[in-house]
Amino acid sequence: MKQTSEPKVRPSPSSKEKSRAVAGNSSPTTVFVSMVLDMTWRLAIVVLVPIILGVELDKHYKTHHDYLIAGFVIALLFGIAVVYRSYKLANDMTTSSKVGNHAG
């Protein structure tokens, strides 16, 4: 009886590697939509979690919107960080694709 070898398991690529793989194999529109969807869920998390946490802390400690305002500030800072990171990733992908096109 012939035994087959186990399939080789490759480690999961990082999000940057996934984006580059998408960029290399897809149209610019597909890459754009993929990056927008990725940024959308990240923004949803970093904005909603601090605000909801602030509301709940205000209810628990019976304060008058103190934690909510702190949650807004934290959400704003994290939101800026997510947008900046997405911008840098898109810029790096554009730069690397231009370099690759000139080399060939």
RACORJO-V411795 format. One record per residue. N is the residue number from 1. RES is the residue in three letters. D_CENTER is the distance of its C-alpha to the mean C-alpha in Angstrom with 1 decimal. Layout:
((N/RES/D_CENTER) (N/RES/D_CENTER))
This chain:
((1/MET/48.0) (2/LYS/45.1) (3/GLN/42.0) (4/THR/38.7) (5/SER/36.3) (6/GLU/33.1) (7/PRO/30.1) (8/LYS/28.2) (9/VAL/24.9) (10/ARG/22.3) (11/PRO/19.5) (12/SER/16.1) (13/PRO/14.3) (14/SER/11.2) (15/SER/7.9) (16/LYS/9.6) (17/GLU/12.7) (18/LYS/11.5) (19/SER/10.4) (20/ARG/13.7) (21/ALA/15.5) (22/VAL/14.4) (23/ALA/15.5) (24/GLY/18.7) (25/ASN/19.7) (26/SER/18.9) (27/SER/19.9) (28/PRO/18.1) (29/THR/17.8) (30/THR/16.0) (31/VAL/13.5) (32/PHE/13.0) (33/VAL/12.7) (34/SER/10.2) (35/MET/7.9) (36/VAL/8.9) (37/LEU/8.5) (38/ASP/4.9) (39/MET/4.7) (40/THR/7.7) (41/TRP/7.2) (42/ARG/5.0) (43/LEU/7.9) (44/ALA/10.3) (45/ILE/10.1) (46/VAL/10.4) (47/VAL/13.0) (48/LEU/15.0) (49/VAL/15.4) (50/PRO/17.2) (51/ILE/19.2) (52/ILE/20.4) (53/LEU/21.2) (54/GLY/23.1) (55/VAL/25.1) (56/GLU/26.0) (57/LEU/27.1) (58/ASP/29.2) (59/LYS/30.8) (60/HIS/31.6) (61/TYR/33.0) (62/LYS/34.5) (63/THR/33.2) (64/HIS/33.0) (65/HIS/29.4) (66/ASP/28.9) (67/TYR/26.0) (68/LEU/24.4) (69/ILE/24.6) (70/ALA/23.1) (71/GLY/20.2) (72/PHE/19.8) (73/VAL/19.9) (74/ILE/17.3) (75/ALA/15.0) (76/LEU/15.7) (77/LEU/15.1) (78/PHE/11.7) (79/GLY/10.8) (80/ILE/12.2) (81/ALA/10.3) (82/VAL/6.8) (83/VAL/8.7) (84/TYR/10.5) (85/ARG/7.9) (86/SER/6.8) (87/TYR/10.6) (88/LYS/11.5) (89/LEU/9.7) (90/ALA/11.4) (91/ASN/14.5) (92/ASP/14.7) (93/MET/14.6) (94/THR/17.2) (95/THR/19.3) (96/SER/19.4) (97/SER/20.4) (98/LYS/23.1) (99/VAL/24.4) (100/GLY/24.6) (101/ASN/26.4) (102/HIS/29.0) (103/ALA/29.7) (104/GLY/30.9))
